[in-house]
């Protein structure tokens, strides 16, 4: 009897979760969403970048370890701020030999400089759900401004966890030589294109 009740309860909860997922929708109006401090969802994000490779293609690389905090101000989105920490040693090219070169002294020098950071300094709305975000990107000992074009994809309570969640896409371009990372130019292009997908979750009080 107890087993039957447990099974029935499990099926009922599963059905409710499935219904929540099927009927889930998000709002693309930031003003309607909950403000406060959000953390990057550790399971739903990507940070990739690409550079020209001998003129043949854009070589794509990713980072595997990133942490970020978003201070969201829905009533005044331009006051929102983000802080990002990328573990430089988590760079992943799918080539161990190339990974070793990038983490070495000629590039990220991860032994001395384990973190790459981005701290936003301003946000300028360019549309109902778009903005230009400028911040300081620090790689090794250099800090220079970078502007990202941000799209607010939408926000709502997550249908499975119930936690307030906000989703964004962003991209930007910058010259890697500004941070002393210009080795192998011109065979490898100096312009870096970065593309970001991120979901931020507001922890329970």
C-alpha positions in Angstrom: 0.0 0.0 0.0 2.8 2.4 1.0 4.6 1.6 -2.2 1.5 2.3 -4.3 1.0 5.6 -2.6 4.7 6.6 -3.1 4.4 5.6 -6.8 1.2 7.6 -7.2 2.8 10.6 -5.6 5.9 10.3 -7.8 3.8 10.1 -10.9 1.7 13.1 -9.8 4.8 15.2 -9.2 6.3 14.2 -12.5 3.1 15.1 -14.3 3.1 18.5 -12.6 6.7 19.2 -13.5 6.0 18.1 -17.1 3.0 20.5 -17.2 5.1 23.3 -15.9 7.7 22.8 -18.6 5.2 22.5 -21.4 3.3 25.7 -20.3 6.5 27.6 -19.4 6.9 31.1 -20.9 9.3 34.0 -20.2 8.9 37.8 -20.2 11.2 39.9 -22.4 10.3 43.0 -20.4 13.0 43.5 -17.7 10.8 45.9 -15.7 8.4 43.1 -14.8 11.1 40.9 -13.3 12.5 40.5 -9.8 15.6 42.6 -9.0 18.5 41.7 -6.8 21.6 39.6 -6.9 21.7 36.6 -9.2 24.4 34.0 -9.7 25.4 32.3 -13.0 23.6 29.0 -13.3 26.5 26.5 -13.3 24.8 24.3 -15.8 23.5 26.7 -18.4 26.1 29.0 -19.9 28.9 29.1 -22.5 31.8 31.4 -23.2 33.5 30.8 -26.5 35.8 32.9 -28.6 37.2 32.7 -32.2 40.1 34.1 -34.1 41.1 34.0 -37.8 43.3 31.0 -38.5 45.6 31.5 -41.6 42.6 33.0 -43.4 41.1 29.5 -43.7 38.5 29.7 -40.9 37.7 31.1 -37.5 39.2 28.9 -34.9 36.8 28.4 -32.0 37.8 27.9 -28.4 35.9 27.7 -25.1 36.4 28.1 -21.4 35.1 25.4 -19.1 35.1 27.2 -15.7 33.3 30.5 -15.2 31.6 32.2 -12.2 29.5 35.4 -12.4 27.3 37.6 -10.4 24.6 39.9 -11.7 23.1 42.8 -9.7 19.9 43.3 -11.6 17.9 46.5 -11.4 14.7 45.9 -13.5 13.3 49.4 -12.8 16.5 51.0 -14.0 18.3 48.4 -16.2 21.1 50.8 -16.9 22.1 50.5 -13.3 22.6 46.7 -13.5 26.1 45.4 -13.1 27.9 42.1 -13.7 31.1 40.6 -12.4 32.7 37.7 -14.2 35.6 35.5 -13.3 37.0 33.0 -15.8 39.6 30.4 -14.8 42.2 30.9 -17.5 43.5 27.4 -17.1 40.1 26.0 -18.2 40.7 27.1 -21.8 39.7 24.2 -24.0 40.7 23.9 -27.7 40.2 20.2 -27.9 44.0 20.0 -28.5 46.0 19.3 -25.3 49.2 20.6 -26.9 47.6 23.9 -27.9 45.9 24.2 -24.5 49.4 23.9 -22.9 50.7 26.7 -25.1 47.7 29.0 -24.3 48.1 28.5 -20.6 51.9 29.0 -20.8 54.0 32.2 -20.4 53.5 33.4 -24.0 49.8 33.7 -23.5 47.6 33.5 -20.4 50.5 32.5 -18.0 48.0 30.8 -15.7 50.6 30.0 -13.0 51.0 33.7 -12.3 47.6 35.0 -13.5 44.9 32.3 -12.8 41.9 34.5 -13.4 40.5 36.5 -16.3 37.9 39.0 -15.0 35.3 41.3 -16.5 33.6 44.0 -14.4 30.9 46.1 -16.1 31.1 49.8 -15.7 28.1 51.0 -17.7 25.0 49.8 -19.5 23.3 51.7 -22.3 20.0 50.5 -23.5 19.8 50.3 -27.3 16.3 48.8 -27.6 13.5 47.2 -25.6 15.6 44.2 -24.8 19.1 45.1 -26.0 22.0 47.1 -24.6 25.6 47.9 -24.9 27.6 46.8 -21.8 31.0 48.3 -21.3 33.4 47.0 -18.7 37.1 46.4 -17.8 38.5 43.1 -19.1 41.6 42.1 -17.1 43.9 39.5 -18.6 47.2 39.0 -16.9 48.3 42.4 -15.6 46.4 44.5 -18.2 43.0 46.0 -17.9 41.2 47.5 -20.9 37.6 48.5 -21.7 35.5 46.1 -23.8 32.0 46.6 -25.0 29.5 43.7 -25.4 26.3 43.8 -27.3 23.7 42.2 -25.0 20.3 40.7 -25.7 18.0 40.0 -22.8 16.3 36.8 -23.9 13.7 36.7 -21.1 13.1 35.9 -17.5 10.6 34.0 -15.3 10.6 31.5 -12.5 12.3 28.3 -13.6 9.5 25.7 -14.2 11.5 23.0 -12.4 13.2 24.9 -9.5 10.8 27.8 -9.1 13.8 30.1 -8.8 13.8 33.5 -10.6 15.9 33.1 -13.7 17.2 35.6 -16.3 18.7 34.7 -19.7 21.1 36.7 -21.9 23.1 36.5 -25.1 26.1 38.7 -25.7 29.0 39.2 -28.1 31.9 41.5 -28.6 35.1 42.0 -30.5 38.5 43.3 -29.2 42.2 43.3 -30.2 44.1 40.6 -28.2 47.4 42.4 -28.6 46.2 45.1 -26.1 46.8 42.5 -23.4 50.2 41.3 -24.7 48.6 38.3 -26.4 49.7 39.1 -29.9 52.0 36.2 -30.6 51.6 34.4 -33.9 50.2 37.4 -35.7 49.5 37.7 -38.6 49.1 34.0 -39.1 46.5 34.1 -36.3 44.4 37.2 -36.3 44.5 39.8 -33.6 40.7 40.4 -33.6 39.0 38.2 -31.1 35.2 37.6 -31.3 33.6 36.4 -28.1 30.1 34.9 -27.8 28.3 34.3 -24.5 25.1 32.5 -23.4 24.2 32.9 -19.8 21.4 32.1 -17.4 21.4 33.8 -14.0 19.5 32.4 -11.0 18.4 34.3 -7.9 19.1 32.1 -4.9 16.5 31.5 -2.3 16.6 34.0 0.6 
